[in-house]
Amino acid sequence: MPVKGAKRSSKSRSSSKSQGKVKGKGKGKKAKKTKAPAAEVDILSPAAMLNAYYISHNAADCLTFRGFGWAGAPKKKGKGKKGKKK
């Protein structure tokens, strides 16, 4: 039974403080995810040609959509915002 006026020893205090500290696990290095190489697609396949037929307006558009555009091609202009009429 503890006595009311008794002091605790300083040894027990310091040891209890060190026991209270818990070190967490350090974060390990994350492994980099490797992407699977993209499979080559035949741009002359029937499905690709059908798609090009519907999305392209001319041969130059078709080549641009397939990634064979040229450096000197004029850039397309975006649609401007229409102002409100009063």
Secondary structure, DSSP 8 states (H G I E B T S, - for coil): ---TT----HHHHHHHHHHH----------------------TTSHHHHHHHHHH-SSHHHHHHHTT---TT--------------
